[in-house]
Amino acid sequence: MSTVVWKGNFIYSKDAAHLNLVEQGYLVWENGISRGIFTELPGEYQGIDVRDFGDCIIVPGLCDLHAHAPQYAMRANGMDMELLDWLNTYTFPVESRYDDLEYAKAAYGQYVEALKESATTRACIFGTIHREGTLLLMELLEEAGIRGFVGKVNMDRNSPDYLREKSAQEALMDTRAWLDACGRFSRVTPILTPRFVPSCTDELMRGLSKIQEETGLPVQSHLSENFGEIAWVKELCPESENYGDAYDKLGLFGSKGKAVMAHCVHSSPAERSLMKERGVFVAHCPQSNMNLSSGVAPVRTYLEEGVSMGLGSDMAGGFSVSIFRAMSDAVQASKLRWRLLDEGLKPLSVEEAFYLGTLGGGAFFGKVGSFEAGFELDAVVIDDSRLLPPHTLSLRERLERIIYLSEDRDILEKYVAGEKIFERAVG
């Protein structure tokens, strides 16, 4: 058994409201699993070579619960539009290009390279409806060492002819063929991906629910992002009590396996209650929600009600892959909601935003997002010397500066399950 000992400044979440701040402590890990953080190195590990990271900050790898890889090619376009117009004007035309594997390789390659150089170690990612293109995305992520879930999108109604599967039956057959081809991946796992209720017939959704029941795979989709979308779902599913209930009635809301729903900006109390009951994760995507004028999710309410939650970049509703950026956006958006909409919901703290981007979102992937004993060793080593003032800062203050001011160039090394996947060349 290979034992590794690091020395440095470690920051990780104790819970949603508190940080563990360990200055010049020791992290011990074996075979990709943390054995814990210690202020003094235990005797059983004495004599083992210690890797000293000096004054660097070491945090758990960040987790992105919602991203659209094909949209990286159109990031920062259409940011003056609302969701449905943006989808029709920019998103669908770009996504249709991914049946061309030459284009897909170039575009996905750019996204994966950006993800590799970021602080993200785990992600839930949408591909497109194209089976081969989605497999290519998975291959690139596998090679890069990023772990997480990738989905071949399903949509068989209310979408352009050039980006719509011919029938529910053909969509399900194609999904099963895609799943059969996913066995060669060890780091990247398939996730069932109906785009959202308006773009999927009941027949398709029930078929995906059956596949989830057979395979135990998780599911990802969108929920209560935009008023126009919510009204559309009510029109399409008049028998459902709310948007979440539409998924639930079709068996895709956590009753048969894990589920993560992006946005949940306008979820009603009944919808939130059902989410908690089913164990559905919320992927909070503050940058996208602001860019597409969707609103600001009541994150404080979700935390207080005990709904599982993490952060998403929502590339390219959001224009940055950075989950540090998602943390700062989450804090700022919560301040606007507090001041303008509901002074009963106090803004998020740095501690809470950091929790959402690490331990909170990491729970969707398993024991991920912490340095506590038994967690997978995902870690990002950050040299924040460029950000430091002449006076001394606490570790908590340094973390806040990292969240707001750091760039990818400040990342020295990145590890996923104990495997180094990135090291920045010095000089």
Phi and psi in degrees as a GROMACS rama.xvg file:
@    title "Ramachandran Plot"
@    xaxis  label "Phi"
@    yaxis  label "Psi"
@TYPE xy
-88.4507  120.827  SER-2
-107.711  131.455  THR-3
-119.519  137.04  VAL-4
-123.782  126.308  VAL-5
-113.776  147.764  TRP-6
-120.398  136.822  LYS-7
171.528  -165.618  GLY-8
-99.244  116.293  ASN-9
-112.235  135.083  PHE-10
-131.188  125.469  ILE-11
-155.521  163.272  TYR-12
-81.3485  134.492  SER-13
-81.8499  -44.3782  LYS-14
-160.499  -168.802  ASP-15
-62.9892  -26.5782  ALA-16
-107.946  -5.38269  ALA-17
-136.123  144.068  HIS-18
-104.93  146.997  LEU-19
-92.745  118.851  ASN-20
-118.529  110.123  LEU-21
-119.944  107.852  VAL-22
-88.5905  125.068  GLU-23
50.64  50.7266  GLN-24
-100.728  -169.62  GLY-25
-126.845  133.378  TYR-26
-111.303  126.356  LEU-27
-111.739  131.682  VAL-28
-142.449  151.334  TRP-29
-136.433  128.423  GLU-30
49.4892  43.3057  ASN-31
79.8023  7.47814  GLY-32
-121.56  132.028  ILE-33
-69.5855  138.871  SER-34
-103.441  1.47085  ARG-35
118.761  169.307  GLY-36
-106.433  137.886  ILE-37
-133.899  140.67  PHE-38
-76.5682  -28.7198  THR-39
-128.417  139.449  GLU-40
-70.6962  122.127  LEU-41
-59.9951  151.557  PRO-42
-56.9871  -34.5717  GLY-43
-64.7924  -17.7278  GLU-44
-105.264  2.323  TYR-45
-63.4974  142.659  GLN-46
95.0937  -14.1679  GLY-47
-83.3437  138.05  ILE-48
-58.9929  134.427  ASP-49
-105.614  125.979  VAL-50
-85.7286  112.998  ARG-51
-97.7498  116.524  ASP-52
-92.6516  11.8575  PHE-53
61.1276  -130.508  GLY-54
-94.2797  10.7062  ASP-55
-64.6976  157.085  CYS-56
-98.9378  133.414  ILE-57
-120.499  122.651  ILE-58
-124.701  159.878  VAL-59
-61.3754  152.703  PRO-60
-58.5805  146.277  GLY-61
-86.6212  151.626  LEU-62
-118.751  127.775  CYS-63
-107.416  109.787  ASP-64
-85.0008  -4.02692  LEU-65
-160.272  116.086  HIS-66
-151.634  148.671  ALA-67
-112.167  100.809  HIS-68
-57.7216  -41.8822  ALA-69
-65.4351  -20.028  PRO-70
-81.8691  -7.46964  GLN-71
-56.8351  -32.1605  TYR-72
-68.7842  -14.1073  ALA-73
-123.796  19.4747  MET-74
-59.348  146.687  ARG-75
66.3317  21.0026  ALA-76
-111.813  137.112  ASN-77
75.0494  24.2933  GLY-78
-73.174  -2.92682  MET-79
-98.8212  9.90837  ASP-80
-108.093  164.081  MET-81
-90.7755  170.371  GLU-82
-51.848  -59.5288  LEU-83
-66.4927  -39.6812  LEU-84
-65.4382  -39.0078  ASP-85
-62.7911  -42.4  TRP-86
-60.0326  -46.8667  LEU-87
-72.8273  -33.021  ASN-88
-83.2644  -40.8834  THR-89
-115.86  -49.8273  TYR-90
-67.2183  -53.8767  THR-91
-62.9438  -42.7894  PHE-92
-60.1259  -39.6459  PRO-93
-69.0776  -44.4741  VAL-94
-63.3864  -27.4004  GLU-95
-65.3861  -18.2815  SER-96
-76.5707  -9.86813  ARG-97
-83.8424  7.10608  TYR-98
-80.8114  -10.9945  ASP-99
-91.8325  105.713  ASP-100
-65.9036  -27.0787  LEU-101
-66.7308  -44.8964  GLU-102
-64.4719  -45.0469  TYR-103
-59.164  -41.1418  ALA-104
-63.9428  -43.1868  LYS-105
-67.1918  -46.0303  ALA-106
-71.6297  -46.4384  ALA-107
-65.4016  -32.9931  TYR-108
-60.702  -40.2891  GLY-109
-64.0438  -43.0936  GLN-110
-64.8222  -47.1299  TYR-111
-64.2732  -38.3352  VAL-112
-63.5269  -42.0229  GLU-113
-63.8418  -40.0394  ALA-114
-66.6701  -39.9356  LEU-115
-63.6901  -38.1147  LYS-116
-83.6642  -4.82019  GLU-117
-88.8164  -177.521  SER-118
-87.1439  3.52681  ALA-119
-78.9545  131.829  THR-120
-115.452  -23.8878  THR-121
-132.789  145.995  ARG-122
-155.277  150.038  ALA-123
-106.837  119.195  CYS-124
-128.963  134.254  ILE-125
-86.8577  137.774  PHE-126
-96.4706  -133.199  GLY-127
-129.932  -170.794  THR-128
-73.8941  -8.18193  ILE-129
-85.418  118.299  HIS-130
-62.0057  -50.8547  ARG-131
-67.7754  -37.7941  GLU-132
-63.8733  -38.9165  GLY-133
-67.9911  -38.7452  THR-134
-62.9214  -36.9274  LEU-135
-63.7341  -42.9037  LEU-136
-58.3734  -43.9112  LEU-137
-63.893  -38.6605  MET-138
-62.5354  -42.5394  GLU-139
-66.6686  -40.8937  LEU-140
-66.3877  -40.1487  LEU-141
-58.7542  -46.8347  GLU-142
-64.8988  -33.7817  GLU-143
-77.3178  -16.1962  ALA-144
90.032  -0.953435  GLY-145
-69.5612  137.642  ILE-146
-111.092  155.175  ARG-147
148.037  -153.401  GLY-148
-119.876  139.412  PHE-149
-130.151  136.366  VAL-150
-121.012  136.442  GLY-151
-79.5835  119.553  LYS-152
-68.5691  143.879  VAL-153
-115.653  133.71  ASN-154
-161.719  119.308  MET-155
-127.341  15.0219  ASP-156
-156.88  163.961  ARG-157
49.421  43.2352  ASN-158
-146.78  162.186  SER-159
-60.6011  152.454  PRO-160
-54.2928  -35.5631  ASP-161
-78.4513  -5.36528  TYR-162
-140.703  50.97  LEU-163
-140.807  132.648  ARG-164
-71.2996  146.196  GLU-165
-64.9257  -33.4729  LYS-166
-162.506  164.039  SER-167
-61.3083  -40.3059  ALA-168
-62.342  -45.3747  GLN-169
-68.0811  -36.2613  GLU-170
-62.3837  -42.2419  ALA-171
-69.5513  -38.6333  LEU-172
-63.1391  -41.869  MET-173
-66.5363  -37.6814  ASP-174
-64.1544  -42.714  THR-175
-65.0721  -38.918  ARG-176
-64.5952  -39.3418  ALA-177
-62.4678  -44.9028  TRP-178
-61.9364  -38.8681  LEU-179
-61.0264  -32.1321  ASP-180
-84.4247  -6.72312  ALA-181
-85.1921  -4.85537  CYS-182
-63.0881  -20.1636  GLY-183
-79.522  -6.25611  ARG-184
-95.309  138.985  PHE-185
-110.361  -25.7635  SER-186
-98.8413  -28.6595  ARG-187
-111.081  131.992  VAL-188
-117.442  141.94  THR-189
-71.472  149.944  PRO-190
-135.803  134.553  ILE-191
-70.0631  136.933  LEU-192
-140.21  75.8376  THR-193
-70.1093  128.876  PRO-194
-57.1827  -57.2895  ARG-195
-168.976  168.608  PHE-196
-52.424  -45.9331  VAL-197
-59.7918  -25.5511  PRO-198
-98.6263  5.51152  SER-199
-131.79  127.663  CYS-200
-69.7189  160.684  THR-201
-59.4336  -38.1288  ASP-202
-60.5538  -43.6168  GLU-203
-65.7982  -44.0279  LEU-204
-63.8011  -41.4875  MET-205
-65.7706  -35.8478  ARG-206
-65.6599  -39.6036  GLY-207
-67.0305  -36.4372  LEU-208
-62.4115  -39.0754  SER-209
-64.7515  -41.241  LYS-210
-63.3782  -40.3434  ILE-211
-62.9826  -41.2076  GLN-212
-62.9463  -37.5801  GLU-213
-73.6895  -35.9789  GLU-214
-106.086  -22.6268  THR-215
76.343  9.99868  GLY-216
-69.9557  151.313  LEU-217
-76.1221  172.953  PRO-218
-133.319  146.822  VAL-219
-131.776  144.383  GLN-220
-164.338  -162.252  SER-221
-118.729  150.628  HIS-222
-149.791  127.44  LEU-223
47.3839  51.2886  SER-224
-85.7773  -37.8049  GLU-225
-145.248  143.711  ASN-226
-60.2428  -40.2826  PHE-227
-63.1462  -40.2633  GLY-228
-64.1131  -43.6236  GLU-229
-63.3751  -42.3612  ILE-230
-63.9759  -36.8204  ALA-231
-64.357  -43.4883  TRP-232
-63.7022  -39.6294  VAL-233
-62.5276  -37.3573  LYS-234
-68.8192  -40.5715  GLU-235
-75.7254  -29.5368  LEU-236
-128.428  64.713  CYS-237
-62.676  -21.5251  PRO-238
-80.9281  -10.6626  GLU-239
-88.0612  142.049  SER-240
-71.2076  -31.1515  GLU-241
-161.021  177.598  ASN-242
-59.2423  -46.0922  TYR-243
-62.1613  -37.0423  GLY-244
-64.9653  -29.3806  ASP-245
-62.7057  -43.418  ALA-246
-64.3662  -42.9044  TYR-247
-64.092  -41.2807  ASP-248
-64.0024  -23.8509  LYS-249
-97.5015  4.73894  LEU-250
80.3628  25.3934  GLY-251
-125.972  36.2757  LEU-252
-131.36  43.2387  PHE-253
92.2082  -4.91294  GLY-254
-76.6433  -20.7292  SER-255
-120.472  4.35066  LYS-256
161.662  173.902  GLY-257
-62.3089  148.172  LYS-258
-142.745  141.873  ALA-259
-127.574  129.769  VAL-260
-117.212  127.103  MET-261
-81.6955  139.969  ALA-262
90.7255  -80.022  HIS-263
52.4426  43.6876  CYS-264
-71.8734  -37.0968  VAL-265
-122.905  34.5918  HIS-266
-69.6995  132.695  SER-267
-75.666  165.518  SER-268
-54.9128  -39.9042  PRO-269
-65.8394  -40.3206  ALA-270
-65.5662  -42.9147  GLU-271
-62.4172  -39.9351  ARG-272
-62.5995  -41.4221  SER-273
-66.6758  -37.3923  LEU-274
-62.0091  -44.8558  MET-275
-64.59  -42.95  LYS-276
-60.7438  -38.3014  GLU-277
-89.7347  -6.41605  ARG-278
73.906  24.8828  GLY-279
-71.7795  134.473  VAL-280
-86.0587  142.519  PHE-281
-99.616  130.857  VAL-282
-102.002  101.884  ALA-283
-81.4951  123.167  HIS-284
-123.352  75.3443  CYS-285
-62.949  -38.8969  PRO-286
-63.8308  -45.7616  GLN-287
-62.5877  -43.4918  SER-288
-61.4675  -33.7583  ASN-289
-76.679  -44.7015  MET-290
-60.5142  -39.5643  ASN-291
-98.4202  13.3712  LEU-292
58.032  33.7222  SER-293
-80.3257  -31.5934  SER-294
127.752  -165.511  GLY-295
-127.294  118.866  VAL-296
-64.3107  145.757  ALA-297
-80.1493  70.8002  PRO-298
-59.686  -40.8415  VAL-299
-55.7748  -42.2072  ARG-300
-61.4801  -45.1755  THR-301
-60.7167  -42.8172  TYR-302
-63.5058  -44.557  LEU-303
-67.4066  -31.8944  GLU-304
-85.987  -4.71156  GLU-305
79.6401  23.229  GLY-306
-78.229  134.743  VAL-307
-65.7538  138.782  SER-308
-156.465  146.307  MET-309
-146.391  -169.871  GLY-310
-110.027  153.088  LEU-311
-133.265  145.428  GLY-312
-76.3935  -28.3841  SER-313
45.5874  45.5195  ASP-314
-53.3754  122.132  MET-315
-117.396  19.4122  ALA-316
-60.6931  -37.4842  GLY-317
-93.8358  145.787  GLY-318
-99.1623  -0.253302  PHE-319
-123.126  138.397  SER-320
-79.1382  -8.68804  VAL-321
-73.5431  123.128  SER-322
-79.0485  -22.6439  ILE-323
-59.7911  -42.9135  PHE-324
-62.9365  -38.7514  ARG-325
-62.7358  -35.5646  ALA-326
-62.5489  -50.1446  MET-327
-64.9441  -38.8759  SER-328
-64.0333  -37.6356  ASP-329
-62.8864  -41.7913  ALA-330
-64.5091  -47.9955  VAL-331
-64.6556  -41.9212  GLN-332
-63.9451  -38.7094  ALA-333
-65.1035  -31.9965  SER-334
-66.4567  -40.4017  LYS-335
-65.9373  -41.9887  LEU-336
-62.586  -43.6009  ARG-337
-60.7717  -46.2137  TRP-338
-74.4704  -39.0527  ARG-339
-99.283  -26.3768  LEU-340
-117.296  -43.6418  LEU-341
-153.518  96.2943  ASP-342
-72.1758  -3.2286  GLU-343
-79.8787  -15.0671  GLY-344
-105.521  99.2992  LEU-345
-66.7695  152.188  LYS-346
-62.2557  160.348  PRO-347
-70.6339  149.223  LEU-348
-93.3097  166.715  SER-349
-57.6443  -41.7616  VAL-350
-58.8102  -43.589  GLU-351
-69.1956  -41.5  GLU-352
-63.646  -41.8755  ALA-353
-64.251  -40.9214  PHE-354
-57.9231  -45.971  TYR-355
-60.6128  -37.6152  LEU-356
-82.4604  -6.77348  GLY-357
-125.388  -89.4673  THR-358
-65.8921  -39.089  LEU-359
-62.8536  -54.8697  GLY-360
-71.4768  -31.0745  GLY-361
-61.3848  -27.0634  GLY-362
-61.1642  -25.5176  ALA-363
-65.8956  -26.7751  PHE-364
-95.2077  -4.44452  PHE-365
120.858  -141.756  GLY-366
-87.1901  80.4981  LYS-367
-137.193  144.085  VAL-368
105.189  11.5903  GLY-369
-148.592  164.634  SER-370
-102.197  7.38491  PHE-371
-59.6136  151.507  GLU-372
-56.3691  135.049  ALA-373
96.9849  -12.2187  GLY-374
-84.9786  148.037  PHE-375
-63.0573  142.714  GLU-376
-85.3277  86.0285  LEU-377
-102.305  126.83  ASP-378
-148.5  147.138  ALA-379
-126.16  124.969  VAL-380
-99.3407  121.953  VAL-381
-120.379  127.358  ILE-382
-95.8424  101.742  ASP-383
-98.3381  17.4282  ASP-384
-58.9187  -31.2063  SER-385
-63.8691  -23.0144  ARG-386
-98.3568  -5.8342  LEU-387
-84.2819  138.82  LEU-388
-83.7584  178.203  PRO-389
-65.3128  -27.3149  PRO-390
-90.492  164.486  HIS-391
-80.3694  136.581  THR-392
-111.371  150.203  LEU-393
-73.9226  165.523  SER-394
-61.2504  -36.1416  LEU-395
-65.0387  -41.902  ARG-396
-66.5328  -36.8659  GLU-397
-65.5361  -40.1663  ARG-398
-60.8953  -43.9358  LEU-399
-60.4107  -40.8142  GLU-400
-64.5754  -39.6118  ARG-401
-60.1979  -44.8105  ILE-402
-60.1358  -42.1738  ILE-403
-90.289  -29.7381  TYR-404
-118.684  -16.9861  LEU-405
-71.4113  157.215  SER-406
-129.125  169.763  GLU-407
-57.7658  -29.3893  ASP-408
-65.233  -14.636  ARG-409
-85.765  -8.70019  ASP-410
-83.8075  121.949  ILE-411
-90.1722  -44.602  LEU-412
-146.449  154.643  GLU-413
-140.802  134.152  LYS-414
-124.27  141.298  TYR-415
-128.778  118.733  VAL-416
51.0873  39.6472  ALA-417
82.9943  -3.41856  GLY-418
-98.3476  122.769  GLU-419
-72.4423  121.016  LYS-420
-112.583  -8.71965  ILE-421
-153.753  137.382  PHE-422
-144.159  125.153  GLU-423
-81.417  130.895  ARG-424
-66.6535  135.61  ALA-425
-102.21  133.404  VAL-426
